[in-house]
Amino acid sequence: MNISPKKAACFLFLIILLWASGVNAANYLFVGSNFPVLSEELPDKSLGGISIDIVRIICKRLGHTPTFEMYPWARAQALVKTGEADVLLVPFKTPERETWMDFSEIPFFEDKSFFFIRPGSHTTWDGTFESIENLHIGKVRGWSLGEAFEKEKSQLTIDYAPNLDLCFLKLISGRVDLVPTQKREAYKAFQRLGLRENEYPTVILPELSVNYCYYGFSKQKQAVLKVFKAEFDQALIQMKKSGEIARLMKTYPPYY
């Protein structure tokens, strides 16, 4: 078969392009924990959530392969802190975390936290921590609830638990007065606990905090991740500006 010089040149260019793409392609390990809407194991045992959807889209466009692994939250953080994993899914930004993670240029999700009280309770708060300093608060160990809460928590009476379900069980039984969390987390916990709708703990206003979910890149692997993070940031910014992230969010239950 005779191939014209022009076709041969085009074929060679395509081979070089594919080779170059393969050379630049990489595998990156993203770790996280089960957070409803954000990152979670689905009923069919696959992994989903808005943070994972975004990563898959961006990595596909950049020619990379993401791998996702789910762990208890403290373990997931430790893997990124030590450089055993590349990126942490959905962390809030705190000064302490900034010492070992490079956060994405922008957040991808606005996460509002509230205090929940048991049904029939007359507990109130006025937005100041002084108004709840004599109350018992059930909190998940290791979860951040924003800068203001972290600053004031040493002045509060906090009953720590390993998971949110236990916090709510303590609330329902009267062992704590308040549980701070997000609506998306709370409603998933109510379903796991088998509560009827009239048994759901309720939100009290004002909101506790508005936090923002980022991607956290391991500083232990800063040299290796520098180019990828820059490309990832640009793609994330473009997805937000174009409304693509907002459109993805509409496919999730409005528990946020």
Helices and strands as residue ranges (DSSP letters): H 5-24, E 27-32, E 40-41, E 47-48, H 50-62, E 65-70, H 73-81, E 87-92, G 97-99, E 101-103, E 109-117, G 129-132, E 136-140, H 147-152, G 153-155, E 157-161, H 164-172, E 179-182, H 183-192, G 197-199, E 202-218, G 219-221, H 222-241, H 244-249
